[in-house]
Structure formats: C-alpha cells, structure tokens
Amino acid sequence: MVTGPVTTDMASVVKRKRDMVNREIAAHLHNYKTTGAELIMGNGRFVAPKTLEVHLNDGGTRVLAGAQVFINVGSHAAIPAVPGLEAARPLTHIEALELDYLPAYLIVLGAGYVGLELAQAYRRFGSRVTVVEPGAQPMSREDPDVAAEIQRILTDEGIQFLSEAEARNVHGRSGDSVRVTVRTPSGEQDIEGSDILVAAGRIPNTQEIGLDKAGIALDARGYIRVNDRLETTAPDVWAMGDCAGSPQFTHVAGDDFRIVRDNLAGGRRSTHNRLVPYCMFTDPQLAHVGLSERDAQRAGIPVRVAKLLTSAILRTEATDETQGFMKAIVARDDDRILGFTMIGAEAGEVMAAVQTAILAKLPYQALRDAILAHPTMAEGLGSLLENLPSRSPSARVDQPLAATA
C-alpha cells in the first residue's frame, strides 16, 4: 500500500476522547440511579467529625453527617517551583487531552509514565518533542535496561531526551511561545518551543478540606494516614486511592474499595503484600508485575534472571512488532516466579498470565511447560522460561533464543 501525506485532525482526536469520557460518565450516573444512591455535586470540607459542608455546584449549601465516611478525593498534577513556570500556564495531562490544535514544539518536563505516553502521542500526531528529565534515566523506578530500551524506541521516533537536566526558569506562555532554560552536565541551554507540558508527579487533594476538624491525620508527604485496612486516624472513616498514598493506578483504587467493602462485611483483607501490576501505554507497551531486578538487588534477594528479545517470539514474524524484550525474575533457591517485565506488543495481556501464575504460587516450570496457543505473544513465555539458568548464584541469561517452530 502506498499513501500520500498524512495530517492529524486534532478536533476529531479531541471529539473521540470526549465521547469516550462522556460514555464513562453516563455509565457511572446510571449506576447511581439504579442503586438509589444520592449523588451530590459540589465542593465539600469537613466542619466536624464525620460532618461535611458542601457548596453545591448549582448554588446553595448542604451539611451532611453520617455514621461512616469514605474519602477518595484523588490527586492533582504537581507544578514544580521553577521561576516563570506557573505564569507560563503549562499544560498538565488534563489540558493536554483537551487540545484541539497540534503543538509545533512540545517541551515535556518529566520522563515518567504519563510524560512518555503523551510525548509519544504528540510526536506521532506530528509535534516536535523534547523531554526534560532531572534524573539519570527516564522512569526512575525501572531497571536500567528497561529504561534504556524505552528511551531508544522513543528516540528512534524522533523524541529528544535531556537527562540529568534541571529546568531553571521559564519565559513566555504555553500555546504561544515558551523558552525553558535547562542546566545539564554540559552546561546551561535554552529550549524554545510552542507549548510546555508538566508531568512531574502528583500531589494529594488533602489540603483545605478540613481534615484536622475531623480528626484525620496526614503523613509527612500530605497523604491521609491509613493502616493496612485503609482506616484513618478517625473512627469509622476510611480513605482510598491516591489520597491515601496507594499506588497511583485506577485499578489499585478499585482494589482499595474492595478491601474496605469486604472488611465491612466481616472480612480480613488488607493492603499488605498486594501484587500490583501496571502498564505504560506507549507503543509498544511496558508492563510489569512483582519484583524488578533492581528491587531484588536492593532487598538482597538472590534471584535468577532470564531475558528474551521480543523479536524471538514467533508471533512477531506475522506482525513485525519486534521491539522490546521479556524479563523474568525467579528465586535463586527455589522455583517461585518473583517478577516479570515486558516491553512489546500486547505486553499488558502477557503480564496478566504471569501475574496469575504468581498469585497461584505456581513454579515457573508450570508456565514454561504449558501449551500456549501459537502464534501468540504469550507463547514467548515458554521460550523465556526454558532459558532460565539453573540454581546457582548470580545466574542470568540475556541471549535471545533462536525462533523454532
């Protein structure tokens, strides 16, 4: 197939996003109506224990009191204290998903998961993109080989990375013209772009909502202090999701809800030792569950490591989606699977298979010897685990296997 020049219709992109969000909102509103729960829209703050004063969106005020209170107020994007940055009216992920125009040159502050997802999206839409990261690598929590592979993939798409780079000041206004002065190991430099996106972490929405009047304590980082049952320091008050310091993923907030619900029904569930998976939705995806190699090293846990290039998975012969690799972490002295990371097509779906095996406490041989459908990306798990070293200190295998039928 031969095509001509391609342009991105940003108005259509935003419309599709809004339609998706509206469907989600409609589904939630339907749930409220069918369950009979009352939904009150407004800004609330505690005025006494288990008592809220709510300024309603459509005017007026209501005071609500209850026997039990559940707090799930989320978090918002942090704006670093860089001179001129706030005045530049930078984009956060909220505004970046509402743009109906294509930035000519997008400067992204922060190389975390959100920053990289949006950097790739706008690069593919047609923007020039530079990512400024104060750390030594993107995605600081990841193993160095994982971060390096993602950076290589995105660099090949034309995204520029500045590592160990500190934004010193910002001039101009996002959407018009901005200049960011950056200090790097080789000296200061100016980056001149059209728009600036801040993706530098999140802050819990716990300030100025009267938590002190309700006897609800915060930790040193401003998150609501909870125990492993998500109970706050106030009786019959629970906190869930980002504001409670839980891992900042939608699926974790959902599990927080299940923990509280089940405990209210007499259960004994807790957040202790939860197996939390996550996925970065770049193309290809990055998916991870369990221990990373770096985690194991820091904790002094002896492990065996196996690694397989995505290009060695037979499915890629049909799809040509060859970038990335799989990596398995297995206990050195027994056969427990401790962790799994994948960069590649359908990585999130493949990770779920490994997560299931970890939850079931299966030895790695059970997954290695399973009959996995051909040709699928999950089929690569067999090849990966066949290549796991024997039980010996510091064993790892990085070589890709030859593809065999």
C-alpha positions in Angstrom: 0.0 0.0 0.0 1.2 3.5 -0.9 -0.2 6.5 0.8 0.3 10.2 0.4 0.9 12.9 3.0 -0.9 12.5 6.3 -2.1 15.2 8.7 -3.8 14.9 12.1 -7.2 16.3 12.7 -6.9 17.3 16.3 -10.6 18.4 16.5 -11.6 14.8 15.7 -9.0 13.4 18.2 -10.4 15.5 21.0 -14.0 14.7 20.0 -13.2 11.0 20.2 -11.7 11.4 23.6 -14.7 13.5 24.9 -17.1 10.9 23.5 -15.3 8.2 25.4 -15.3 10.2 28.7 -19.0 11.0 28.2 -19.8 7.3 27.9 -17.9 6.6 31.1 -19.7 9.4 32.9 -23.1 8.1 31.7 -22.3 4.6 32.9 -21.4 5.9 36.4 -24.6 8.1 36.5 -26.6 5.1 35.5 -25.1 3.1 38.4 -26.2 5.8 40.9 -29.7 5.9 39.5 -30.1 2.1 39.6 -28.7 1.7 43.1 -30.7 4.6 44.6 -27.6 6.3 45.9 -27.8 10.1 46.1 -25.1 11.9 44.1 -24.3 15.5 45.2 -22.1 17.6 43.0 -20.1 20.3 44.8 -17.1 21.2 46.9 -17.0 19.8 50.4 -15.0 20.3 53.5 -15.2 18.8 57.0 -16.6 21.1 59.7 -16.7 18.5 62.5 -16.1 14.7 62.8 -18.0 12.9 60.1 -19.7 16.1 59.1 -19.3 17.9 55.7 -20.4 21.3 54.5 -20.9 21.1 50.7 -21.1 24.2 48.4 -23.3 22.9 45.6 -22.3 23.4 42.0 -25.8 24.7 41.2 -25.8 27.1 44.2 -26.6 26.7 47.9 -25.0 24.8 50.7 -25.8 21.5 52.4 -24.5 20.0 55.6 -24.1 16.2 55.6 -23.4 13.9 58.5 -23.1 10.1 58.6 -22.1 7.2 60.7 -19.4 6.2 58.3 -17.3 8.3 55.9 -15.2 7.2 52.9 -12.7 9.6 51.4 -11.4 9.2 47.8 -10.5 12.7 46.7 -7.6 11.8 44.4 -4.6 13.9 43.5 -3.6 16.6 41.0 -0.6 17.3 38.9 2.4 18.9 40.7 3.8 22.1 39.2 7.4 22.4 40.3 8.6 25.6 41.8 10.5 26.7 38.7 10.6 30.5 38.2 8.2 31.5 35.5 6.6 28.0 35.1 3.3 28.7 36.7 3.0 32.0 34.9 3.5 30.2 31.6 0.2 28.4 32.1 1.7 25.0 31.4 -0.3 22.0 30.2 -0.9 19.1 32.6 -2.3 15.8 31.4 -5.8 17.3 31.8 -5.2 20.1 29.3 -3.0 18.0 27.0 -6.0 15.7 26.5 -8.2 18.7 25.6 -6.0 20.4 22.9 -7.8 21.0 19.6 -4.6 22.1 17.9 -1.3 20.5 17.3 1.7 22.0 19.2 4.5 22.8 16.8 7.1 22.0 19.5 6.1 20.4 22.8 8.5 20.6 25.8 7.8 17.9 28.4 9.0 18.3 31.9 9.3 14.8 33.4 10.0 11.4 31.9 7.6 9.4 34.0 4.9 7.2 32.6 2.4 10.0 31.8 5.0 12.2 30.3 6.3 9.5 28.0 2.8 8.4 26.9 1.9 11.9 26.0 5.3 12.7 24.4 4.9 9.7 22.1 1.3 10.6 21.3 2.1 14.1 20.3 5.2 13.1 18.4 3.0 10.7 16.3 0.5 13.5 15.8 3.3 15.5 14.3 4.7 17.7 17.0 8.4 18.1 17.6 9.0 16.9 21.2 11.8 17.3 23.8 11.6 15.5 27.2 13.5 17.1 30.1 14.2 14.7 32.9 16.2 15.6 36.1 17.1 12.0 36.8 19.8 9.9 35.1 17.2 7.9 33.2 13.5 8.0 32.3 11.1 6.1 34.5 13.4 6.2 37.6 11.7 3.1 39.3 12.5 0.8 36.3 15.6 -1.4 35.8 18.2 0.5 33.7 17.9 -1.9 30.7 14.1 -1.3 30.7 14.5 2.5 30.8 17.2 2.4 28.1 15.1 0.3 25.7 12.1 2.6 26.1 14.3 5.6 25.5 15.9 4.0 22.5 12.5 3.3 21.0 11.2 6.8 21.6 14.4 8.4 20.4 14.1 6.4 17.1 10.7 8.1 16.7 12.3 11.5 16.9 11.8 12.4 20.5 14.8 14.2 22.1 15.7 13.4 25.6 17.7 15.6 28.0 18.7 13.6 31.1 20.1 14.9 34.3 18.6 18.2 33.2 17.1 20.7 35.6 14.7 23.4 34.4 16.0 26.7 35.8 13.4 29.2 34.5 10.6 29.5 32.0 9.7 32.5 29.9 6.6 33.1 27.7 3.3 31.3 27.6 2.3 27.8 26.6 0.3 27.7 23.5 2.2 30.8 22.1 5.9 30.7 22.7 8.0 29.4 25.6 11.6 29.3 26.4 13.0 26.9 29.1 16.5 27.4 30.4 17.9 24.0 31.4 21.0 23.1 33.4 22.7 19.9 32.1 26.0 18.3 33.0 27.5 20.0 29.9 26.1 23.5 30.9 23.0 25.6 30.5 21.0 25.7 27.3 17.8 27.3 26.2 14.9 25.3 24.6 12.4 27.3 22.6 9.1 25.7 21.9 5.4 26.5 21.5 3.9 24.5 24.4 5.1 23.1 27.7 3.7 20.0 29.4 4.4 19.3 33.1 4.5 15.7 34.1 6.5 15.8 37.3 4.4 13.8 39.8 1.2 14.3 41.7 0.0 16.0 44.9 -2.9 14.5 47.0 -6.0 16.7 47.2 -5.9 16.8 51.0 -5.3 20.4 51.7 -8.0 22.9 52.8 -10.8 20.3 53.2 -10.9 20.4 57.0 -9.3 17.1 57.8 -8.0 18.5 61.0 -11.5 19.3 62.2 -12.5 15.7 61.5 -9.5 14.2 63.5 -8.0 12.8 60.3 -4.2 12.9 60.3 -1.8 13.3 57.3 1.6 11.8 56.8 4.8 13.7 56.1 4.0 13.8 52.4 0.5 15.1 52.8 -1.3 11.8 52.2 -4.1 10.7 54.6 -2.6 8.4 57.2 -4.1 4.9 57.0 -3.4 1.4 58.3 -3.4 -1.7 56.1 -7.2 -1.9 56.3 -7.4 1.7 55.0 -8.7 3.0 58.3 -7.8 6.6 59.1 -7.0 8.0 62.5 -10.7 9.0 62.9 -13.1 6.3 63.9 -15.4 5.0 61.1 -13.5 7.0 58.5 -11.7 5.3 55.6 -9.5 6.7 52.8 -8.9 5.1 49.4 -6.9 5.7 46.2 -4.3 8.4 45.6 -5.2 10.5 48.6 -4.4 7.5 50.9 -0.9 7.0 49.4 -1.9 3.9 47.5 -0.1 3.2 44.2 -1.5 5.8 41.8 -3.4 3.5 39.4 -7.1 3.3 38.8 -7.1 -0.5 39.3 -5.5 0.0 42.8 -8.2 2.4 43.8 -10.7 -0.2 42.8 -9.0 -2.8 44.9 -8.9 -0.3 47.9 -12.7 -0.2 47.6 -12.9 -4.0 47.6 -10.8 -4.1 50.8 -13.0 -1.7 52.6 -16.2 -3.3 51.4 -15.1 -6.8 52.3 -13.9 -5.8 55.7 -17.2 -4.0 56.5 -18.8 -7.4 55.7 -16.6 -9.1 58.3 -13.6 -10.0 56.1 -9.9 -9.6 57.0 -8.4 -8.2 53.8 -5.5 -5.7 53.8 -3.1 -3.8 51.6 -0.2 -5.9 52.9 1.8 -7.7 50.2 -0.6 -6.8 47.4 0.7 -7.9 43.9 0.2 -4.6 42.0 0.7 -4.8 38.2 1.0 -1.7 36.0 1.2 -0.9 32.3 2.5 2.1 30.4 0.5 2.5 27.3 3.2 3.7 24.9 3.6 1.7 21.7 5.0 -0.8 22.4 3.6 -1.2 25.9 5.7 -1.5 29.1 4.1 -3.9 31.6 5.4 -5.0 35.0 4.4 -7.1 37.9 6.2 -8.2 41.1 9.9 -7.7 41.8 12.2 -6.0 39.4 15.8 -6.9 39.1 16.7 -3.7 40.9 14.2 -4.4 43.7 15.7 -7.8 44.3 19.3 -6.4 44.4 18.3 -3.6 46.9 16.4 -6.1 49.1 19.3 -8.6 49.0 17.1 -11.3 47.5 19.1 -13.8 45.4 17.4 -14.4 42.0 17.8 -15.9 38.6 17.1 -13.7 35.6 16.1 -14.7 32.1 15.7 -12.3 29.2 14.2 -12.8 25.7 14.1 -10.4 22.8 10.6 -9.8 21.6 11.9 -10.5 18.0 12.5 -14.1 19.1 8.7 -14.6 19.6 7.2 -16.3 16.6 4.1 -14.1 16.6 6.3 -11.2 15.5 7.1 -12.9 12.3 3.4 -12.2 11.4 3.0 -8.8 12.9 6.6 -7.3 12.5 6.2 -5.8 16.0 9.7 -6.8 17.1 10.8 -4.1 19.5 11.4 -4.8 23.2 12.1 -7.8 25.4 10.7 -10.0 28.2 12.4 -10.4 31.5 11.6 -13.0 34.2 12.8 -12.8 37.8 12.8 -16.2 39.6 14.0 -17.0 43.1 17.6 -18.5 43.0 17.0 -21.1 45.7 13.5 -22.3 44.6 11.3 -22.1 41.6 9.0 -19.2 42.5 8.3 -16.5 39.9 9.0 -13.2 41.7 8.6 -10.7 38.9 8.1 -10.1 35.2 8.7 -7.2 32.9 7.8 -6.9 29.2 8.3 -4.2 26.6 6.4 -5.3 23.5 3.1 -5.6 21.7 0.3 -6.8 24.0 2.6 -6.6 27.0 -0.2 -5.9 29.4 -2.1 -9.1 28.4 1.0 -11.3 28.6 1.8 -9.8 32.0 -1.6 -10.9 33.3 -0.8 -14.5 32.5 2.4 -14.3 34.7 0.5 -12.4 37.4 -2.0 -15.3 37.6 0.9 -17.8 37.9 2.4 -15.7 40.7 -0.9 -15.5 42.5 -1.4 -19.2 42.2 2.1 -19.8 43.5 2.9 -21.9 40.5 6.6 -22.9 40.0 8.0 -21.4 36.8 8.0 -24.9 35.2 4.2 -24.9 35.1 4.2 -21.9 32.9 7.2 -23.0 31.0 5.6 -26.3 30.1 2.1 -25.0 29.5 0.7 -25.5 26.0 0.4 -21.9 24.9 -1.5 -21.0 21.7 0.5 -20.4 18.6 1.1 -17.8 17.3 0.5 -15.5 20.3 2.8 -13.1 22.2 2.2 -15.2 25.4 3.8 -18.1 23.6 7.1 -16.4 24.2 6.8 -17.1 28.0 7.7 -20.8 27.3 10.8 -19.8 25.4 11.8 -17.2 28.0 11.5 -19.7 30.9 13.2 -22.5 29.1 16.2 -20.3 29.1 16.2 -19.7 32.8 19.6 -20.6 34.4 19.9 -23.5 36.8 20.0 -22.8 40.6 23.4 -21.1 41.0 24.5 -17.7 42.4 24.0 -14.6 40.2 22.7 -16.6 37.3 21.2 -14.8 34.4 20.7 -15.3 30.7 20.3 -12.4 28.3 20.7 -14.1 25.0 17.6 -14.3 22.7 16.6 -17.8 21.8 16.5 -18.9 18.2 13.0 -19.0 16.8 11.8 -22.6 16.3 8.6 -24.0 15.1 
